[in-house]
Amino acid sequence: MTRIIITTLSIFFLISCGKNKEKEEPGLLNVIEGVSDLNQIAKEAEKIEEENDQLIAATPISNENMKKNLPETILGYPRTKFSVGNQFMPDVSMGEAEYESENGAFISLSILDGAGETGSAMVTLARLGFARDFEEQTDRGYRKSTTIKGYKAVEEVEKDPYDNRETSKIDLMVANRFLISLEGDATIKQLREAVGEVNLEAFENLAE
């Protein structure tokens, strides 16, 4: 096995051992689900290993290109601030923007380019997270894997127990290189619409 696969399986077993400690004897369905997840993650790890050298050798997109692809508005909210680049990780291309409505509702957008040594390591971890099909639910909301506009994604919804205000988050992977995240004071339906206002095709083209 490759180093990535071994590391992945080790992390998976550590996480699995930490869950549901009260249940000393998991049922057959739990075992089957765990093995299925393990196989899926291992396959993704093999794919990542094959593509990793390519990603490391790729040149991160410029700050100007990143800035150009941060929308000026999202859901009608104007962009109130943005930043591109990272002074602590100069070899990583990153972009962040915040959008705010007249009544104070906000949405934030962040984009990470996985090109280069550091960026590829960060995106590798994210890709392993997207490899597993899952759904988790609590009395305050849920988190689950899904597909949005053909891209692997994870969506999360949480309701404030005091005023029932809903906040949502969507993470998605584009071209196995760009990690794009949106979150804020919006329903998951609104946030899905917001994803459609980010030029995902432009990032597909930049990855080629």
C-alpha positions in Angstrom: 0.0 0.0 0.0 1.1 3.6 -0.6 1.9 5.9 2.2 -1.3 7.9 1.7 -3.5 4.8 1.9 -1.8 3.5 5.0 -2.2 6.9 6.7 -5.8 7.1 5.6 -6.7 3.7 7.0 -5.0 4.5 10.2 -7.0 7.7 10.6 -10.2 5.8 9.7 -9.6 3.2 12.4 -8.7 5.8 15.0 -11.9 7.7 14.3 -14.0 4.6 14.2 -12.6 3.4 17.5 -13.5 6.7 19.1 -17.2 6.6 18.1 -20.1 5.1 20.0 -18.0 3.8 22.9 -21.2 2.9 24.8 -21.9 0.3 22.1 -19.3 -2.4 22.8 -20.8 -4.8 20.2 -21.8 -3.0 17.0 -24.4 -4.7 14.8 -23.9 -6.3 11.4 -25.1 -3.2 9.6 -22.6 -1.0 11.4 -19.8 -3.4 10.4 -20.9 -3.5 6.8 -21.2 0.3 6.6 -17.7 0.7 8.1 -16.1 -1.7 5.6 -17.9 0.0 2.7 -16.7 3.4 3.8 -13.2 2.0 4.3 -13.1 0.6 0.7 -14.5 3.8 -0.7 -11.9 5.9 1.1 -9.1 3.6 0.1 -10.1 3.8 -3.5 -10.1 7.6 -3.3 -6.7 7.5 -1.6 -5.3 5.5 -4.5 -6.7 8.0 -7.0 -5.2 10.9 -5.0 -1.8 9.2 -4.9 -1.9 8.9 -8.7 -2.8 12.6 -9.2 -0.7 14.1 -6.3 2.5 14.6 -8.3 0.6 16.5 -11.0 -1.1 18.7 -8.4 2.3 19.4 -6.6 3.8 20.4 -10.0 0.9 22.7 -10.9 1.3 26.5 -10.6 -1.2 28.1 -8.2 -3.4 30.7 -9.9 -2.4 34.3 -9.5 -4.0 36.7 -7.0 -5.4 38.6 -9.9 -7.2 35.5 -11.3 -8.5 34.7 -7.8 -9.8 38.2 -7.3 -11.5 38.2 -10.7 -13.5 35.1 -9.8 -14.8 36.4 -6.5 -18.3 37.6 -7.4 -19.2 41.2 -6.7 -22.6 40.1 -5.3 -24.2 36.9 -4.0 -27.9 36.5 -3.7 -28.1 40.3 -4.2 -25.8 40.9 -1.2 -23.0 43.3 -2.2 -19.4 42.3 -1.5 -18.2 44.2 1.6 -14.7 42.9 1.8 -12.3 40.5 0.2 -8.7 39.2 0.4 -6.5 37.2 -1.9 -3.2 35.5 -1.1 -1.8 34.5 2.3 1.2 36.2 4.0 1.8 33.1 6.1 1.6 30.6 3.2 2.9 32.5 0.2 3.0 29.3 -1.9 -0.8 28.8 -1.6 -3.4 30.7 -3.6 -6.4 31.6 -1.5 -9.4 34.0 -1.8 -12.0 35.1 0.7 -14.9 37.4 0.4 -17.8 38.6 2.6 -21.3 39.7 1.5 -23.9 41.5 3.6 -27.5 42.4 3.0 -29.2 45.6 4.2 -30.7 43.8 7.2 -27.3 42.5 8.3 -27.5 38.9 7.0 -24.1 37.7 5.7 -22.6 35.1 3.5 -18.9 34.3 3.3 -17.1 32.7 0.4 -13.6 31.0 0.5 -11.6 29.4 -2.2 -8.4 27.3 -1.8 -6.3 26.3 -4.8 -4.7 22.9 -4.2 -1.8 23.5 -6.6 1.7 23.3 -5.1 3.3 21.5 -2.2 1.2 23.0 0.6 -2.0 23.4 -1.3 -2.0 19.8 -2.5 -1.6 18.5 1.1 -4.6 20.6 2.2 -6.8 19.5 -0.6 -5.8 15.9 -0.2 -7.3 15.9 3.3 -10.4 17.5 2.0 -10.8 15.0 -0.8 -10.7 12.1 1.7 -13.5 13.8 3.6 -15.6 14.0 0.4 -15.0 10.3 -0.4 -17.3 9.0 2.3 -21.1 9.0 1.9 -22.7 10.0 5.2 -25.5 11.7 7.0 -25.5 13.0 10.6 -28.5 14.5 12.4 -29.0 16.2 15.7 -31.9 18.1 17.3 -30.2 21.3 16.0 -29.6 20.4 12.4 -27.7 18.0 10.1 -24.6 17.4 8.1 -24.4 15.1 5.0 -22.5 14.3 1.8 -24.3 15.3 -1.4 -23.8 16.4 -5.0 -24.3 19.9 -6.2 -24.1 20.8 -9.9 -22.3 17.6 -10.5 -19.6 18.2 -7.8 -19.0 16.3 -4.6 -20.2 18.4 -1.7 -20.9 18.4 2.0 -23.8 20.5 3.3 -24.5 21.5 6.9 -27.5 23.2 8.6 -27.7 24.4 12.2 -30.6 26.1 13.9 -30.2 28.4 16.9 -32.1 26.9 19.8 -33.2 30.4 21.0 -34.5 32.1 18.0 -34.6 29.2 15.5 -32.4 31.2 13.1 -30.8 29.0 10.5 -27.2 29.1 9.4 -25.9 26.9 6.5 -22.6 25.8 5.0 -21.6 24.1 1.8 -18.2 22.8 0.9 -17.5 21.5 -2.6 -14.6 20.2 -4.6 -14.0 21.4 -8.2 -11.7 19.6 -10.6 -10.2 17.8 -7.6 -8.2 20.9 -7.1 -10.3 23.8 -5.8 -12.0 23.7 -2.4 -14.9 26.1 -2.4 -16.9 27.0 0.8 -19.9 29.1 1.3 -21.6 29.8 4.7 -23.8 32.3 6.4 -27.3 33.4 7.4 -29.2 31.5 4.8 -31.3 28.4 4.2 -29.6 25.5 2.5 -31.8 26.2 -0.6 -30.5 29.8 -0.7 -26.9 28.7 -0.3 -27.4 26.2 -3.1 -28.5 29.1 -5.3 -25.4 31.0 -4.1 -23.2 28.2 -5.4 -24.7 28.8 -8.8 -23.5 32.4 -8.7 -19.9 31.3 -8.3 -18.3 30.7 -11.7 -17.4 27.1 -11.2 -16.7 26.6 -14.9 -13.9 29.2 -14.6 -12.1 27.1 -12.0 -12.6 24.0 -14.1 -10.8 25.8 -16.9 -8.1 27.1 -14.6 -7.4 23.5 -13.5 -6.6 22.4 -17.1 
